[in-house]
Structures are given as C-alpha cells and as structure tokens.
Amino acid sequence: MNWVSRLLLGSVVSICVSLSACPPAVAQSASSSAGSESSVPARTLERDFFAAIRSGDSNRVLSWISQRGVNVGPQGEHRTREEVQQQFLARRGLYCRLFDSSCIDAPIRLDNSARTCSDRDLLTHSASVRTASSEVTRNGVRQAILVAEVRNDQCASQRLIDFIFNLEADGWKLFSIP
C-alpha cells in the first residue's frame, strides 16, 4: 500500500470517527491514536484552514507554509515558500488549484465531462461537504491530517481533499498538499 492509499485510508477513518459512522472498534482505535496536546488542536486547525480556503484568503494559507516550503501534487514536488508566494501573487499554479477554478491549467474536454474545480469551489459549491481531522505521530513528527469529503456533480470526480501539516516550533505548517 503506497503512502497515498494509507493517507486516504486514515482520512476515511477520520471521517467516520468525526461523523460517528464507524464500527465501535475502529472509532476507539482511531481516537486513542489521535489524542495528544499541541499548541492548536487539529479540530481548530481544520476549522481555520478550511475557512481560509473557503474565503480565498491566500495570505492566511501562506502563513501555514514554512520557510522550508511544501510538497505539492501526487508526486510530492517540493515548492519553496517563495515559489508558492509568487504563484499566489501571479494567480497561477497552486493558487488556481486552491482558490480559482477559472485559471486551472487543465486539458480542454470535448466530451462535456465535468470540469476541474479548485478546492475553494469544491468546499463552497458542493451539494455535500464534510470535514474531519486527525493527529498522528509518524517517525517522531506530530502531524495533523485534514480531509474534506465533497459531493459535486459539476466537478471532476474528486471526492476527498486532504492536507498534511507538521507541528513545528512555531505551530502547524503545511507539509503536503497532495
């Protein structure tokens, strides 16, 4: 099982725990592995981060990116904070993926299939949105995994939006935007 599959499996467990839809054994196991104190609980980070995406607050999202940068996309391509900031200022790349569907560089679809949507559009214009978070420790690093489950028939088949944060000395910082 690759890291994306494990992450999504963990995200699904988090969703079912958050929505009280898990078998009791799964819920108990998931909550016992998630309980540690940090400067800001994952639930607060979940609320604040998804609110920043929904409102299009790129400066707030940028504040969660450390000076070392962030891994972006399915291949985990590293982007420095400066590269992300430049994309946000130029309204291209990651900015489009997070906030503005109209500038996403996607192939033209001649078959009238669903369009590619930004995370903001998915979070604000979907028939159903449920968010969840969990905290785990991997290789000695405290991480928060935030996930949103969306249902939007107007957008391509993306159903889960997830983000991974690492707890650093100055708080939660984005580690990965898969």
N, C-alpha and C positions, 0 to 999 in steps of 0.2 A: 504494500500500500504506500503510495507516494505521499509527500507532505501535504499536498492539496487535498487528497482524499481524507487524510487524518484530520486536517483542519475542518473540512466540511462536516465530517462525522462529529467532531467536537462541537461544531456550531449547531448541528441538528439537535444534539443532546442538550445544549444550552437553550435552544428554542423550546424544546419540550419541557425542560425544567421551568423556564420562565412562564410558560403557558399552562403549567400544571397538567401536561398531557403525556407524561412519561409513566411507564410502569414504576411502582414504588422503589424497586431495587436500583433502577437507573437514576432516578431522582436523588436518592440518598447518596449514591456513589459520586454523582456529579457535584452535589452541594458540598460534600466533605472535601473534595479536591479543590474547591474554589474559595475556601474561607481563609483569607489572610488579610491583615490590615495593611493599607497603603495610604499615601497622602490623600488620594482621592479614590473612593471605591469605584469599581468598574461600572456599576449602575449609574453613577453620576457622570462618569466619562461617557458612557453610552448616550445618556440624555443630552449632554452638552455637545458632543461631537456630531450626532445626527441632527441636532438643531442648527449647528453651524452649516452643515451641508444643505439642509432644507432652506435656510435663509440666504445661501450663496455667499457666506462670509469667508472669502478666501484668506483674509488676514488672520482670522481665528484658526483656520485649518493650518496655515503656515506656522502658527505658533506651536503646533504639535509636532513639527518636523525639526529634529535635532540638527546641530551643525554638521554632523556626520552624514546626513541625508536619509534616504528611504529607498527601499526596494519596491519596484513598481512592475506590475504585469505578471502574467503567468510564468515568465522566465526569470522573474526577480531581478530585472535590470536595475542596477544602483543609480540613483539620481542624487546629486548633491542638493543641499538646501538652496544654493544659488540657482541651480538649474530649475528647480521647482518654482522658485520665486520668479524667474524670468518667464517661465511658461504661464504662470498666473498673470503677470503683468501684460504679456502679449496675447492673453486669452487663446492659448493653443495647448495641445498635448494634454497633460494631466488636468489642466483647468477645464477643458472641454469634457473630459471623462467624468469629472466630479460634478461640474456645475452647469454646463451648457450643451445640450444635445445638438444645437444647430451648427456647432463648429467641430463636431467629432469627424475625424477623417476615417470614413468607412466606405467600403465599395458601394457603388450605386446598385440598387436592387431592382431589376426589371420585372420581377415576378410578383410585385405588390406584397412582398412579405413584410413582417413587422420591422420597424426602423430600430436603429441602435439608439439607446437613450442614456442620458447622463444619470449618475446616481441621484442627483437632485430631482430630476424629473420622475425617476422611479419612486423616490420617497414622498414626493408631493402630489403625484398624479396617478397613483395606483389604486385599484379597487380595494386592495388589502395590503396593509403594511404591519408587520410585527417585528419588533426589535428585541434583542437579547444580548447579554454579555456574560463572560465568564473569566475568571482569573486562574491561571495555571503557572507552574514553575517549570521551565524547560532549561536543562543544562545550567542550572543555578540562576537563571534570569526570570524575574517575575514578569509575566505577560498578561495583557487583557486582550481578549478576542471579542470584537463587536461584530454582530451579524444582524442583517435585516432580511427578512423574508418578504418578498413582494409578489403581488399578482397584478400584472398589467398586460392585457392582450394587445395593446398598441405598440409594445416594445419587443425587441428580440427576446428570446427565451430565457433571459437571465432571471433567476428566481431567488438567488442568495447574493447579497452584497456583504463582504466581510473585510475587516481591517484588523491588523495585529499591532498592538502597542507594547513597548518595553517600558518597564519602570526604571527611570534614571534618577540621578540625584536631584534634578530639578522637576521631577514629575513624569507623567506619562508622555512618551514620544512615539510617533508612528514608526514602526519597524517595517511594515509591509502593507502595500495596497495591491492585493492580488488581482 
